[in-house]
Amino acid sequence: MTLTETITSAAVIAEIRSRRADLVAGGFRSDRDNADPADNFAVLAEIGAARLLVPAEYGGLWDGEATGGWRDLIRAMVEIGAGDGPTCQNWGTTALVAREVFDAHAGLPEETRRELARRILHEGLRLVASNAETGVSGKVTAWPAEGGVILSGTKSFNTNSGGLGIANVGCLLEGAPGRHHVLVELTHPGVELHDDWDNMGQRGTRSQTVTYHDVFVPDGWHYAATRPSPAFFGAALLLHASLMQGIGDGALDAMIQYVRTMKRGMLPQFATPAEDPLMLRRVGAQSSRLAASRALLFAAADRLETASETDVADTVVECFRAKVACIDASLEAANEIHELAGARSTSNQYRLDRYWRNTRTFASHDPTDTKNVYIGMYEITGELPSIASIVRI
């Protein structure tokens, strides 16, 4: 499928599903080599998956509305995640940043928006949400300069930076109130990539530290931040949930493929897994659990597109529930692979442990217990605290 063909979102999602084996293979290599999953992004480029990230007015398949397109985006995320978790997180990061920079409230010039769309669609441009400052000293700050701004400081967590795209850097702008964003080319000579991401899971995200050394960025490529709507925070939760759902679906697929090759059951009196009721029960339970979390995730995404201002809280709580369900189902599926597949499956020639390492790594992003607290609070009181104060994007 090429970008010149007339295609629909459903066709793109189906094509991603058909290339899942390629994404699995690319994810295996990326995890083994602790490298950016560039091969998988080549596959997604062939499919034209980037059209789901760009507004229709610039050649994409998203209607450009803040609450639009989530139905398709979340389903695509699940398919990509079932192939490879890090690829999914990287692609989802571009999706989330694209929602920010193409937002009319961002105030970026039309010329900048068109150039970003062109590069995303035709050059495979990837975007980085450069926001975290945990563990670094001082705030990243920009200073006005003739024709633009100069940016300096360090960000500690930069998912998708292995693609050397553009970072959307959250910062302070000297002399201006509130938060600012500066779009920085990661190939700029003043950008230092620390190559310090060596975590147990989601290795291909290359979520390394980045330092900006007096980087000049011209006017037209920076903008004042606006506070996202509560619905946007709910959508970010669904991106998290879809990543976890995808990894869980991939874990179940990998386990089933391996188990089909086994010459024994768990119970010694059965010669094959297909004859062993204990193994069948466990596979069936995982399948049902993942199907339930997937259904809740898709229902929440569909609801997000039609949510009104009066039921935003209901919608956000539904997004909380979806994230909790997807995390629980994914962790359970990844945790059981070796229980069913046995000791031989722990060989690095299979790297089946990457599913658990990936789920456990991303599930640690923010505590699931807090989501259940807020769900419970809403059930009992009908109220939530400020969404911005309780959701970590």
C-alpha positions in Angstrom: 0.0 0.0 0.0 1.4 3.4 -0.9 0.5 6.9 0.1 -0.8 7.7 -3.3 -3.6 5.1 -3.1 -7.1 6.0 -1.9 -7.3 4.3 1.4 -9.4 4.3 4.5 -8.4 4.1 8.2 -9.9 0.6 8.4 -7.7 -0.5 5.5 -4.6 0.9 7.2 -5.4 -0.9 10.4 -6.0 -4.2 8.5 -2.7 -3.8 6.7 -0.9 -3.3 10.0 -2.5 -6.5 11.3 -1.4 -8.4 8.2 2.2 -7.3 8.8 2.3 -8.2 12.5 4.9 -11.0 11.9 7.3 -8.4 10.4 6.8 -6.2 13.4 7.5 -9.1 15.7 10.7 -9.9 13.9 11.8 -6.3 14.0 11.0 -6.0 17.6 13.0 -9.1 18.4 16.1 -7.6 16.8 15.6 -4.2 18.4 15.3 -5.7 21.9 18.3 -8.0 21.3 20.5 -5.1 20.1 19.1 -2.4 22.4 18.4 -0.3 19.3 15.8 1.9 17.7 13.3 -0.3 15.8 14.0 1.4 12.5 13.0 -1.7 10.5 9.5 -1.5 11.9 9.1 2.1 11.0 10.0 1.2 7.5 7.2 -1.3 7.5 4.8 1.3 8.9 5.9 3.7 6.2 5.1 1.1 3.5 1.6 0.7 5.0 1.0 4.5 5.1 0.3 4.3 8.8 1.4 7.9 9.3 -1.8 9.1 7.6 -3.6 8.3 10.9 -1.5 11.0 12.6 -2.1 13.9 10.2 -5.2 16.0 9.6 -7.1 15.4 6.4 -6.5 19.0 5.2 -2.8 18.1 4.9 -3.3 14.7 3.3 -4.0 12.5 6.4 -7.0 10.5 7.6 -7.6 12.3 10.9 -10.4 14.9 10.8 -8.2 17.3 12.8 -10.6 17.6 15.7 -9.2 17.3 19.2 -11.5 14.4 20.0 -11.6 13.0 16.5 -9.8 10.0 15.1 -9.2 8.3 18.4 -11.3 5.3 17.5 -9.0 4.4 14.6 -5.8 5.6 16.3 -6.3 3.3 19.4 -7.1 0.3 17.2 -4.0 0.9 15.2 -2.0 1.2 18.4 -3.2 -2.2 19.6 -2.1 -3.8 16.3 1.3 -2.2 16.3 1.8 -3.1 20.0 0.9 -6.7 19.3 3.9 -6.7 17.0 6.3 -4.8 19.2 5.8 -2.7 22.3 8.6 -0.2 21.8 7.6 0.5 18.2 4.0 1.1 19.5 5.2 3.5 22.2 7.4 5.4 19.7 4.6 5.7 17.2 2.1 6.7 19.8 4.5 9.4 21.0 4.5 10.9 17.5 0.7 10.6 17.5 0.3 12.5 20.8 2.8 15.3 19.9 1.0 15.6 16.5 -2.2 16.2 18.3 -0.5 19.1 20.1 1.3 20.8 17.2 -1.7 20.5 14.8 -4.1 21.9 17.4 -5.3 25.3 16.2 -4.8 26.7 19.7 -1.0 26.0 19.4 -0.8 29.0 17.1 1.9 27.6 14.8 2.0 29.2 11.3 0.3 27.4 8.5 3.6 27.1 6.8 5.0 25.2 9.8 2.0 22.9 10.0 2.2 22.0 6.3 5.9 21.3 6.6 5.4 19.1 9.6 2.6 17.2 7.8 4.7 16.7 4.7 7.7 15.3 6.6 5.5 13.0 8.7 3.8 11.6 5.6 6.6 11.5 3.1 9.9 11.4 5.1 8.9 9.3 8.2 9.4 12.2 10.6 9.1 11.1 14.2 8.2 13.4 17.1 9.4 13.4 20.7 7.6 14.7 23.8 10.6 16.2 25.5 9.1 17.1 28.9 10.5 15.1 31.9 13.0 16.8 34.1 13.2 14.3 36.9 16.7 13.8 38.1 18.2 16.8 36.4 19.1 20.2 37.8 17.2 23.2 36.8 14.5 24.0 34.3 14.9 23.9 30.6 14.6 27.6 29.5 14.4 29.5 26.3 15.5 33.2 25.8 14.2 35.5 23.1 16.8 36.2 20.4 16.7 38.1 17.1 14.4 36.0 14.8 13.7 33.2 17.3 14.7 31.8 20.7 17.7 30.1 22.2 17.0 26.9 24.2 19.2 25.4 27.0 18.8 22.6 29.6 18.4 18.9 30.0 15.4 16.6 29.7 15.6 13.2 31.3 13.2 11.0 29.4 12.9 11.3 25.6 10.9 8.4 24.1 11.3 8.0 20.3 14.5 10.1 20.2 16.3 7.2 18.5 14.6 8.3 15.3 16.4 11.6 15.3 13.2 13.5 14.5 11.9 16.7 16.1 11.5 17.2 19.8 8.6 19.2 21.2 10.4 20.6 24.1 8.4 21.9 27.1 10.2 24.9 28.7 10.0 28.3 30.3 10.4 31.3 28.1 12.2 34.2 29.8 9.9 37.2 30.2 6.7 35.3 29.3 4.1 33.7 31.6 3.3 30.0 31.6 4.8 27.2 29.7 6.2 27.3 26.2 7.1 24.7 23.5 10.1 24.8 21.2 10.4 22.4 18.2 14.0 21.2 18.0 15.6 19.1 15.3 17.5 16.4 17.1 20.2 16.5 14.4 21.1 20.1 15.5 24.8 20.3 16.5 23.8 21.8 19.8 21.7 18.7 20.8 23.5 16.1 22.9 22.0 12.6 23.0 23.3 10.8 26.1 22.6 7.2 24.9 21.8 6.2 28.5 18.6 4.2 28.0 19.4 0.6 29.0 16.3 -0.5 30.9 15.1 -4.0 31.2 12.1 -3.4 28.9 10.8 -1.1 26.1 14.4 -1.0 25.1 13.7 0.2 21.5 12.1 3.4 22.8 15.6 4.9 23.3 14.1 7.0 26.1 17.5 8.6 26.7 18.5 11.9 28.3 18.9 14.9 26.0 20.7 18.1 26.6 20.1 21.3 24.6 23.2 23.5 24.4 22.1 27.0 23.4 20.1 25.7 20.5 18.7 28.5 18.2 15.2 27.9 17.0 13.6 30.4 14.5 10.3 32.0 15.0 7.4 30.0 13.6 8.8 26.9 15.3 7.9 27.7 18.9 4.6 28.4 20.6 2.9 29.2 23.9 1.4 26.1 25.6 -2.3 25.9 26.2 -3.9 23.7 28.9 -5.3 20.6 27.2 -9.0 19.7 27.7 -9.8 17.0 30.2 -10.8 14.8 27.2 -7.2 15.1 25.9 -5.9 13.7 29.2 -8.4 10.8 28.9 -7.2 10.2 25.4 -3.5 10.0 26.6 -4.6 7.3 29.1 -6.1 5.4 26.2 -2.8 5.6 24.3 -1.1 4.1 27.4 -3.9 1.4 27.6 -3.6 0.5 23.9 0.1 0.0 24.2 -0.4 -2.4 27.2 -3.3 -4.2 25.4 -1.1 -4.7 22.3 1.8 -6.1 24.2 -0.6 -8.5 26.0 -2.2 -9.6 22.7 1.3 -10.2 21.3 2.3 -12.2 24.4 -0.7 -14.4 24.0 0.1 -14.9 20.3 3.8 -15.7 21.0 2.8 -18.2 23.7 0.3 -20.0 21.5 2.8 -20.2 18.6 5.4 -21.7 21.0 2.9 -24.1 22.8 1.8 -25.5 19.4 5.3 -26.8 18.9 5.5 -28.6 22.3 5.5 -32.4 22.6 4.1 -32.5 26.1 1.4 -31.1 28.3 1.7 -29.6 31.7 0.0 -32.7 33.2 2.3 -35.7 32.5 -0.5 -38.0 31.3 -1.2 -35.8 28.3 1.1 -36.0 25.3 0.4 -32.6 23.7 -1.0 -29.2 24.9 -4.1 -29.7 22.7 -5.0 -32.7 24.9 -4.2 -31.1 28.2 -7.3 -29.5 29.9 -5.1 -27.5 32.3 -3.2 -25.8 29.4 -6.4 -25.2 27.5 -8.1 -23.7 30.5 -5.2 -21.3 31.0 -5.0 -20.2 27.4 -8.8 -19.7 27.4 -8.7 -17.6 30.5 -6.0 -15.4 29.1 -7.9 -15.0 25.8 -11.1 -14.0 27.6 -9.3 -11.6 29.9 -7.6 -9.8 26.9 -10.8 -9.8 24.9 -12.6 -8.1 27.8 -10.0 -5.4 28.3 -9.8 -4.9 24.5 -13.6 -4.4 24.3 -13.5 -1.8 27.2 -10.6 0.0 25.5 -12.4 0.2 22.2 -15.7 1.3 23.8 -13.8 4.1 25.7 -12.2 5.3 22.4 -15.5 5.3 20.6 -17.1 7.2 23.5 -14.3 9.8 23.5 -15.1 10.8 19.9 -18.8 11.6 20.9 -18.3 12.9 24.4 -19.9 16.2 25.2 -18.8 18.8 27.7 -21.4 17.6 30.2 -20.1 14.0 30.3 -16.3 14.6 30.1 -15.8 13.3 33.7 -17.7 10.0 32.9 -15.6 9.6 29.8 -12.3 10.2 31.6 -13.2 7.7 34.3 -14.0 5.2 31.5 -10.5 5.8 30.2 -9.1 5.2 33.7 -11.0 1.9 33.8 -9.7 0.9 30.4 -6.1 1.6 31.4 -6.5 -0.5 34.6 -8.0 -3.4 32.7 -5.4 -3.4 29.9 -2.5 -3.3 32.4 -3.9 -6.1 34.5 -4.7 -8.3 31.4 -1.3 -7.6 29.8 0.7 -8.3 32.9 -1.1 -11.6 33.4 -0.6 -12.7 29.8 3.1 -11.9 29.8 3.6 -13.4 33.2 2.2 -16.8 32.2 4.3 -17.4 29.0 7.0 -19.4 30.7 4.6 -21.1 33.1 2.9 -22.8 30.2 5.8 -23.0 27.8 8.3 -24.3 30.2 12.1 -23.9 30.8 13.1 -24.4 27.2 11.2 -21.3 26.3 13.4 -19.1 28.4 16.2 -19.4 25.9 17.4 -16.1 24.4 16.9 -17.5 20.9 13.2 -16.8 21.6 13.4 -13.8 23.8 9.9 -14.5 25.0 10.7 -12.7 28.3 10.6 -9.4 26.4 6.8 -9.4 26.7 7.0 -9.4 30.5 9.9 -7.0 30.5 8.0 -4.6 28.3 4.7 -4.8 30.2 6.4 -4.5 33.6 8.5 -1.5 32.4 5.6 0.5 31.0 3.2 -0.4 33.7 5.6 1.3 36.1 5.1 4.6 34.4 2.5 5.6 36.9 0.8 3.5 39.7 -2.3 1.6 38.7 -3.5 1.9 42.3 -4.0 5.6 41.9 -6.3 5.0 38.9 -8.4 2.7 41.1 -8.5 5.4 43.8 -9.9 8.0 41.4 -12.4 5.5 39.9 -13.6 4.7 43.4 -13.8 8.3 44.3 -16.0 9.0 41.3 -18.2 6.0 42.1 -18.8 7.2 45.6 -18.8 11.0 45.2 -19.5 11.6 41.5 -16.5 13.9 41.4 -12.9 13.9 40.3 -10.0 16.2 41.2 -8.6 18.4 38.5 -7.7 16.0 35.7 -4.4 17.8 34.9 -3.3 17.2 38.6 -3.9 13.5 38.5 -2.9 12.3 35.0 0.8 11.9 34.1 1.2 12.0 30.3 
